[in-house]
Amino acid sequence: MIRALAAMQDKGFRWFFLARAITLIAGSMSSIALAFAVLEIDNDARSLSLVLAAFTVSNIVFLLFGGVIADRLPRALIIQSCYVIDILTVGAMATLLFSGTATVPLLALLSVVNGASTAFVLPAMQGIIPQLTSPEHLQQANAMLSFVRSATTIGGPIIAGIVVAAAGPAWAMVVQGIG
């Protein structure tokens, strides 16, 4: 067990791991919250498909560009900038939902921006891990991050479902924006 947590000895990785775990938990809530938000606005499968496809297509289109940029600019700057964009887009979605002015096209547009931002984070994230931990801890660091990613794949939607059921999709977006 001690060997499995060896990467936590590296201060830079320890802070990164904590921040990444929180971000993954909050971020894994978004698709559930967004789905319920769209269904509240327009109870139509096509509308839901449009908004979710907007994120996915944007993410795929910009992923290659994200890799190129991650190789040329400081990775921490890319990650921090994209998280600011993520907070702004999710915050805008929550604001639109709270105010009752959310529309499917607006949510789709914000999903495009959010998907593009995510596409820049992923390559930068992979490249920053070796910078935050020593070579002998790299395997453990990657394993810990993989574990958290897997756990949030299961736990995030459960948390999102509870928040959406208890308070509504706008509040789930708020939780994501804070995380």
C-alpha positions as CSV (number, residue, x, y, z in Angstrom):
1,M,0.0,0.0,0.0
2,I,2.8,2.4,0.9
3,R,4.5,1.7,-2.5
4,A,1.2,2.3,-4.3
5,L,1.0,5.8,-2.8
6,A,4.7,6.6,-3.3
7,A,3.9,9.3,-5.8
8,M,2.1,11.3,-3.1
9,Q,5.6,12.1,-1.7
10,D,6.0,14.5,-4.6
11,K,4.4,17.8,-3.5
12,G,3.6,18.9,-7.0
13,F,1.9,15.7,-7.8
14,R,0.0,15.6,-4.5
15,W,-1.6,18.9,-5.2
16,F,-2.3,18.0,-8.8
17,F,-3.8,14.7,-7.8
18,L,-6.2,16.3,-5.3
19,A,-7.3,19.0,-7.8
20,R,-7.7,16.4,-10.5
21,A,-9.8,14.1,-8.3
22,I,-12.1,17.0,-7.4
23,T,-12.3,18.1,-11.0
24,L,-13.1,14.6,-12.2
25,I,-15.8,14.1,-9.7
26,A,-17.5,17.4,-10.5
27,G,-16.9,17.0,-14.3
28,S,-18.4,13.5,-14.4
29,M,-21.7,15.0,-13.3
30,S,-22.0,17.2,-16.3
31,S,-23.5,14.8,-18.8
32,I,-26.2,13.8,-16.4
33,A,-27.0,17.3,-15.4
34,L,-27.0,18.5,-18.9
35,A,-29.2,15.7,-20.1
36,F,-31.8,16.5,-17.4
37,A,-31.5,20.3,-18.2
38,V,-32.2,19.7,-21.9
39,L,-35.1,17.4,-21.1
40,E,-36.6,20.1,-18.8
41,I,-36.4,22.6,-21.6
42,D,-37.5,20.4,-24.5
43,N,-38.5,16.8,-23.8
44,D,-37.2,15.7,-27.1
45,A,-34.5,13.1,-27.8
46,R,-33.3,15.1,-30.8
47,S,-32.6,18.1,-28.7
48,L,-30.7,16.0,-26.2
49,S,-28.8,14.4,-29.0
50,L,-27.9,17.8,-30.5
51,V,-26.5,19.1,-27.2
52,L,-24.5,16.0,-26.3
53,A,-23.2,15.7,-29.9
54,A,-22.2,19.3,-29.9
55,F,-19.8,18.6,-27.0
56,T,-18.5,15.3,-28.5
57,V,-17.9,16.6,-32.0
58,S,-16.2,19.7,-30.8
59,N,-14.0,17.6,-28.5
60,I,-13.0,15.3,-31.4
61,V,-12.4,18.1,-33.8
62,F,-10.2,20.1,-31.4
63,L,-8.3,17.2,-29.9
64,L,-5.5,17.2,-32.5
65,F,-5.1,21.0,-32.1
66,G,-5.0,20.5,-28.3
67,G,-2.1,18.1,-28.7
68,V,-0.2,20.5,-30.9
69,I,-0.7,23.4,-28.5
70,A,0.2,21.2,-25.5
71,D,3.5,20.5,-27.1
72,R,4.2,24.2,-27.6
73,L,2.9,26.1,-24.6
74,P,3.3,25.6,-20.9
75,R,1.0,22.7,-19.9
76,A,0.0,24.2,-16.6
77,L,-1.1,27.4,-18.4
78,I,-3.2,25.4,-20.9
79,I,-4.9,23.4,-18.1
80,Q,-5.6,26.4,-15.9
81,S,-7.0,28.4,-18.9
82,C,-9.2,25.6,-20.0
83,Y,-10.5,25.1,-16.5
84,V,-11.5,28.8,-16.4
85,I,-13.3,28.4,-19.7
86,D,-15.0,25.3,-18.2
87,I,-16.1,27.2,-15.2
88,L,-17.4,30.0,-17.3
89,T,-19.4,27.8,-19.7
90,V,-20.9,25.6,-17.0
91,G,-21.6,28.8,-14.9
92,A,-23.4,30.3,-18.0
93,M,-25.4,27.1,-18.3
94,A,-26.4,27.2,-14.7
95,T,-27.3,30.9,-14.9
96,L,-29.4,30.3,-18.0
97,L,-31.2,27.4,-16.2
98,F,-31.8,29.4,-13.0
99,S,-33.1,32.4,-15.0
100,G,-35.4,30.2,-17.1
101,T,-33.8,31.6,-20.3
102,A,-31.9,28.4,-21.3
103,T,-32.6,27.2,-24.8
104,V,-31.4,24.1,-26.6
105,P,-29.3,26.2,-29.1
106,L,-27.6,28.1,-26.3
107,L,-26.8,24.9,-24.4
108,A,-25.5,23.4,-27.6
109,L,-23.3,26.4,-28.2
110,L,-21.9,26.3,-24.7
111,S,-21.3,22.6,-25.1
112,V,-19.3,23.3,-28.2
113,V,-17.0,25.7,-26.3
114,N,-16.8,23.3,-23.4
115,G,-15.9,20.3,-25.6
116,A,-13.2,22.3,-27.3
117,S,-11.8,23.3,-24.0
118,T,-11.7,19.7,-22.8
119,A,-9.9,18.8,-26.0
120,F,-7.0,21.0,-25.0
121,V,-6.9,19.8,-21.4
122,L,-6.5,16.1,-22.2
123,P,-3.1,16.2,-24.0
124,A,-1.7,18.8,-21.6
125,M,-2.7,16.6,-18.7
126,Q,-0.8,13.6,-20.1
127,G,2.3,15.6,-20.6
128,I,2.3,17.3,-17.2
129,I,2.4,14.2,-15.0
130,P,6.1,13.4,-15.7
131,Q,6.9,17.0,-14.7
132,L,5.2,16.7,-11.4
133,T,6.6,13.4,-10.1
134,S,10.0,11.6,-10.1
135,P,10.6,8.9,-12.7
136,E,10.5,6.2,-10.1
137,H,7.0,7.3,-9.0
138,L,5.6,7.8,-12.5
139,Q,3.9,4.4,-12.7
140,Q,2.2,4.9,-9.3
141,A,1.1,8.4,-10.3
142,N,-0.5,7.2,-13.5
143,A,-2.1,4.3,-11.6
144,M,-3.6,6.6,-9.0
145,L,-5.0,8.9,-11.6
146,S,-6.4,6.0,-13.5
147,F,-8.1,4.7,-10.4
148,V,-9.7,8.1,-9.7
149,R,-10.8,8.4,-13.3
150,S,-12.4,4.9,-13.1
151,A,-14.0,5.6,-9.7
152,T,-15.5,8.9,-10.9
153,T,-16.9,7.2,-14.0
154,I,-19.1,5.2,-11.6
155,G,-19.5,7.7,-8.7
156,G,-19.9,10.9,-10.6
157,P,-23.2,10.0,-12.3
158,I,-24.5,8.7,-9.0
159,I,-23.7,12.0,-7.3
160,A,-25.2,13.9,-10.2
161,G,-28.4,11.9,-10.1
162,I,-28.8,12.6,-6.4
163,V,-28.1,16.4,-6.9
164,V,-30.4,16.6,-9.9
165,A,-33.2,14.7,-8.1
166,A,-32.8,16.7,-4.9
167,A,-32.2,20.2,-6.3
168,G,-32.3,20.2,-10.1
169,P,-29.8,20.2,-13.0
170,A,-28.9,23.9,-12.4
171,W,-27.5,23.0,-9.0
172,A,-25.6,20.1,-10.4
173,M,-24.0,22.6,-12.8
174,V,-23.1,24.8,-9.9
175,V,-21.4,21.9,-8.1
176,Q,-19.5,21.2,-11.3
177,G,-18.4,24.8,-11.7
178,I,-17.2,25.0,-8.1
179,G,-15.3,21.7,-8.5
